[in-house]
Amino acid sequence: MEALVIVAHGSHLNAGSSAPTFDHADTIRATGAFDEVREGFWKEEPSFREVLRTVESDEVYVVPLFISEGYFTEDVIPRELRLDGWDPDAWDSDGTSATHATLRPTDVDKTVHYCGPVGTHEAMSDVIVRRAESVTGDPDVGEGFGLAVVGHGTERNENSAKAIEYHADRIREMDRFDEVEALFMDEDPEVDDVTDFFDSEDVVVVPLFVADGYHTQEDIPEDMGLTEDYREGWDTPAEVDGHRIWYSGAVGTEPLMADVVLERAADAGADVADAVERVRAETGSAEPADD
């Protein structure tokens, strides 16, 4: 038997924080690709420490629903899963290239394929583009548009910015949008000044966050000038300094994210090709996002 375990941060304060995790797990569960699909959280139940005990399968693929490599993916999750012999060097990563490592937990008789975070997988670039399609309702969006990929950014974790820049570079190479920029909340270049970085009249802003919460639904909209008070909402698109800003909300809420989870498991050896095709087909429309 094989199982998939999706691990995410969760929140005691924001009930919607875990919603994308459950949504993507349900999408994958419906494909029948795994005998079991489970969710585990740092701030909710079941916890990282207990989640492997909820699984009957003896082979488990663990995929972190996190944006970047760092403290949680390199320290917290392996420690809480009690992965014997874990060392971040096993990923041989430059900060965006983690793949997988196969280990044994010390307390349960299972083989765990511990995968890199979804946020640094190359397939995430396609999810960002899909998010732009969804918020505009245009499957061909690109020409005449700028695209801002927004991350938190922090001096405490240089890999946080690397993940954002990695996808901005990949999408820029697609030559689909007139302009593509990586912007941040807590370091330069800052999303507060989004209109300073684009000549395009229309700019799609996609925050590279797993779930909508304080940052995506309060900080960023107010910082960009979409609204003076997030509680009053904002227009999509919103007029800011002579530009139309199409703000999408968290990329992690995009249904195509389930594909990235499957791609991570596939890279670790899971036979999920049929499930990948099914998920891509089922999440392939560009319906306007309900943000």
C-alpha positions as CSV (number, residue, x, y, z in Angstrom):
1,M,0.0,0.0,0.0
2,E,1.1,3.6,-0.8
3,A,0.0,6.8,0.9
4,L,0.3,10.5,0.2
5,V,0.7,12.8,3.2
6,I,0.4,16.6,2.5
7,V,1.9,18.6,5.3
8,A,1.1,22.3,5.8
9,H,1.4,25.0,8.4
10,G,-2.3,25.5,9.4
11,S,-3.4,28.1,11.9
12,H,-5.2,28.3,15.2
13,L,-6.3,31.8,14.3
14,N,-7.4,31.6,10.6
15,A,-9.9,28.8,9.9
16,G,-9.3,29.1,6.2
17,S,-5.6,28.5,6.4
18,S,-6.0,24.7,6.0
19,A,-8.7,24.9,3.4
20,P,-6.3,24.6,0.4
21,T,-4.6,21.6,1.9
22,F,-8.0,19.8,2.3
23,D,-9.1,20.8,-1.1
24,H,-6.0,19.5,-2.9
25,A,-6.1,16.3,-0.9
26,D,-9.7,15.8,-1.9
27,T,-8.8,16.4,-5.6
28,I,-6.0,13.8,-5.4
29,R,-8.0,11.4,-3.3
30,A,-10.7,11.3,-6.0
31,T,-8.1,10.2,-8.6
32,G,-7.5,6.9,-6.7
33,A,-3.7,7.3,-7.2
34,F,-2.9,6.4,-3.6
35,D,-4.4,3.9,-1.2
36,E,-4.6,6.7,1.4
37,V,-4.3,10.5,1.3
38,R,-3.8,12.3,4.6
39,E,-3.2,15.8,5.8
40,G,-0.9,16.9,8.6
41,F,-0.3,20.3,10.2
42,W,2.0,22.3,12.4
43,K,-0.8,24.3,14.0
44,E,-3.8,22.0,13.6
45,E,-4.7,18.3,14.0
46,P,-3.5,15.8,13.0
47,S,0.0,17.2,13.9
48,F,3.2,16.5,12.0
49,R,4.2,14.3,15.0
50,E,1.1,12.1,14.8
51,V,0.2,12.0,11.1
52,L,2.3,9.0,10.1
53,R,0.5,7.0,12.8
54,T,-2.8,7.7,11.0
55,V,-1.5,5.9,7.9
56,E,-1.7,2.1,7.4
57,S,0.4,2.0,4.2
58,D,4.0,1.0,4.6
59,E,5.3,3.3,1.9
60,V,4.5,7.0,2.3
61,Y,5.1,10.1,0.1
62,V,5.3,13.3,2.2
63,V,4.9,16.5,0.3
64,P,5.3,19.9,2.2
65,L,2.7,22.4,1.1
66,F,5.2,25.2,1.7
67,I,6.6,27.9,-0.7
68,S,10.3,27.8,0.1
69,E,13.0,25.6,1.5
70,G,14.0,26.6,5.0
71,Y,13.3,26.2,8.7
72,F,10.1,24.2,8.3
73,T,11.1,21.9,5.4
74,E,14.6,21.3,6.6
75,D,14.2,21.2,10.4
76,V,10.7,21.1,11.8
77,I,9.0,18.6,9.5
78,P,11.8,16.0,9.4
79,R,12.2,16.3,13.2
80,E,8.5,15.9,13.9
81,L,8.2,13.0,11.5
82,R,11.3,11.5,13.3
83,L,13.1,10.8,10.0
84,D,16.2,8.8,11.0
85,G,19.4,10.1,9.5
86,W,17.8,13.2,7.9
87,D,20.3,15.8,6.7
88,P,19.3,18.8,4.4
89,D,22.4,17.9,2.3
90,A,20.4,14.9,1.1
91,W,18.5,17.2,-1.1
92,D,21.7,18.6,-2.6
93,S,19.8,21.9,-3.1
94,D,20.9,25.4,-4.0
95,G,17.8,26.8,-2.3
96,T,15.2,26.0,-5.1
97,S,16.2,22.5,-6.3
98,A,15.2,20.1,-3.5
99,T,13.8,16.9,-4.9
100,H,13.4,14.0,-2.4
101,A,15.1,11.7,0.1
102,T,14.0,8.2,1.2
103,L,14.2,7.6,4.9
104,R,12.8,5.5,7.8
105,P,11.0,7.0,10.8
106,T,12.4,5.9,14.1
107,D,9.0,5.1,15.6
108,V,6.9,3.5,12.9
109,D,7.7,0.7,10.4
110,K,7.4,2.7,7.1
111,T,9.5,3.9,4.2
112,V,9.1,7.7,3.8
113,H,9.9,9.5,0.6
114,Y,10.3,13.0,1.9
115,C,9.8,15.6,-1.0
116,G,10.9,19.1,-1.5
117,P,8.2,21.9,-1.0
118,V,5.6,22.5,-3.7
119,G,6.7,26.2,-4.0
120,T,10.0,25.5,-5.6
121,H,8.8,22.8,-8.1
122,E,9.0,24.0,-11.7
123,A,5.3,23.1,-12.2
124,M,4.4,26.0,-9.8
125,S,5.2,28.4,-12.6
126,D,2.3,27.0,-14.5
127,V,0.0,27.5,-11.5
128,I,1.0,31.1,-11.3
129,V,0.1,31.6,-14.9
130,R,-3.1,29.7,-14.4
131,R,-3.9,32.1,-11.5
132,A,-3.5,35.0,-13.8
133,E,-5.9,33.3,-16.3
134,S,-8.4,32.7,-13.5
135,V,-8.5,36.2,-12.1
136,T,-8.8,37.8,-15.5
137,G,-11.1,35.1,-16.9
138,D,-8.9,35.0,-20.0
139,P,-7.1,31.8,-20.9
140,D,-4.9,33.7,-23.3
141,V,-3.9,36.5,-20.9
142,G,-0.4,37.8,-21.4
143,E,0.0,40.3,-24.3
144,G,-0.4,43.8,-23.0
145,F,-0.2,42.6,-19.4
146,G,2.5,42.8,-16.8
147,L,2.8,40.1,-14.1
148,A,4.0,40.6,-10.6
149,V,4.9,37.5,-8.6
150,V,4.8,38.5,-4.9
151,G,6.5,36.8,-1.9
152,H,7.0,37.6,1.7
153,G,10.8,38.0,1.6
154,T,12.8,37.9,4.8
155,E,16.4,38.4,5.8
156,R,16.0,35.3,8.0
157,N,15.6,33.0,5.0
158,E,17.3,33.9,1.8
159,N,15.5,31.0,0.1
160,S,12.2,32.9,0.5
161,A,13.2,35.4,-2.1
162,K,14.9,32.7,-4.3
163,A,11.6,30.9,-4.8
164,I,9.9,34.0,-6.0
165,E,12.7,35.1,-8.3
166,Y,13.0,31.5,-9.7
167,H,9.4,31.5,-10.9
168,A,9.5,35.1,-12.1
169,D,12.6,34.2,-14.2
170,R,10.9,31.0,-15.6
171,I,7.7,32.9,-16.6
172,R,9.7,35.7,-18.1
173,E,11.4,33.1,-20.3
174,M,8.0,32.0,-21.6
175,D,7.8,35.4,-23.3
176,R,4.0,35.4,-22.6
177,F,3.6,38.6,-20.6
178,D,5.0,42.0,-21.6
179,E,6.7,42.4,-18.2
180,V,7.4,40.0,-15.3
181,E,8.7,41.2,-11.9
182,A,9.4,39.6,-8.5
183,L,8.2,41.8,-5.7
184,F,8.2,41.4,-1.9
185,M,6.5,42.5,1.3
186,D,9.5,42.8,3.5
187,E,12.4,43.5,1.2
188,D,13.2,45.5,-2.0
189,P,11.7,45.7,-4.5
190,E,8.5,46.2,-2.5
191,V,5.0,45.4,-3.6
192,D,3.9,48.7,-2.1
193,D,5.4,50.4,-5.1
194,V,4.0,47.9,-7.7
195,T,3.0,50.6,-10.3
196,D,6.6,51.9,-10.3
197,F,7.9,48.7,-11.8
198,F,5.5,48.4,-14.8
199,D,4.8,50.3,-18.0
200,S,1.9,48.0,-18.8
201,E,-1.5,49.5,-18.1
202,D,-2.8,46.1,-16.9
203,V,-0.9,44.3,-14.2
204,V,-1.8,40.9,-12.7
205,V,-0.5,40.5,-9.1
206,V,-0.1,36.9,-7.9
207,P,1.0,36.4,-4.3
208,L,3.1,33.2,-3.9
209,F,1.4,32.1,-0.6
210,V,-0.3,28.8,0.2
211,A,-3.5,30.2,1.7
212,D,-5.3,33.5,1.9
213,G,-4.9,35.2,5.3
214,Y,-3.6,38.3,6.9
215,H,-0.9,39.1,4.4
216,T,-2.9,38.4,1.2
217,Q,-6.2,39.7,2.3
218,E,-5.2,42.7,4.4
219,D,-1.6,43.8,4.1
220,I,-1.0,43.5,0.3
221,P,-4.3,45.0,-0.9
222,E,-3.8,48.0,1.4
223,D,-0.1,48.3,0.7
224,M,-0.8,48.4,-3.1
225,G,-3.5,51.0,-2.7
226,L,-6.4,48.8,-3.9
227,T,-8.4,49.9,-0.8
228,E,-7.9,52.0,2.2
229,D,-9.6,49.4,4.4
230,Y,-9.5,45.8,3.5
231,R,-12.8,45.2,5.2
232,E,-14.5,47.3,2.5
233,G,-13.1,45.1,-0.2
234,W,-11.7,46.2,-3.5
235,D,-12.5,46.2,-7.2
236,T,-11.0,43.7,-9.6
237,P,-9.4,45.2,-11.5
238,A,-8.7,48.2,-9.3
239,E,-7.4,51.6,-10.7
240,V,-4.1,52.5,-9.1
241,D,-1.8,55.3,-10.4
242,G,-3.1,55.0,-13.9
243,H,-2.8,51.2,-14.0
244,R,-5.4,48.4,-13.7
245,I,-4.3,46.0,-11.0
246,W,-5.8,42.5,-11.2
247,Y,-5.1,41.0,-7.7
248,S,-5.5,37.3,-7.6
249,G,-5.2,36.3,-4.0
250,A,-3.0,33.3,-2.8
251,V,-1.7,31.0,-5.6
252,G,-2.2,28.1,-3.2
253,T,-5.9,28.3,-3.6
254,E,-5.7,27.6,-7.3
255,P,-7.1,24.1,-8.0
256,L,-4.1,23.3,-10.3
257,M,-1.9,23.2,-7.2
258,A,-3.0,19.6,-6.8
259,D,-0.9,18.9,-9.9
260,V,2.2,20.2,-8.2
261,V,1.7,17.9,-5.2
262,L,1.4,15.0,-7.6
263,E,4.5,16.1,-9.5
264,R,6.5,16.1,-6.3
265,A,5.4,12.6,-5.5
266,A,6.1,11.5,-9.1
267,D,9.6,12.8,-8.8
268,A,10.1,10.6,-5.7
269,G,9.0,7.5,-7.6
270,A,5.2,7.4,-7.3
271,D,3.3,6.0,-10.3
272,V,0.8,8.9,-10.7
273,A,1.0,9.8,-14.4
274,D,-2.7,9.0,-14.9
275,A,-3.7,11.1,-11.9
276,V,-1.6,14.0,-13.2
277,E,-3.4,14.0,-16.5
278,R,-6.8,13.8,-14.8
279,V,-6.0,16.7,-12.4
280,R,-4.8,18.8,-15.3
281,A,-7.9,18.1,-17.3
282,E,-10.2,18.8,-14.4
283,T,-8.5,22.1,-13.4
284,G,-7.9,23.3,-16.9
285,S,-10.5,26.1,-17.1
286,A,-9.8,29.7,-16.6
287,E,-12.9,30.7,-14.7
288,P,-12.7,34.0,-12.9
289,A,-11.4,33.5,-9.4
290,D,-13.7,34.2,-6.5
291,D,-11.5,36.4,-4.3
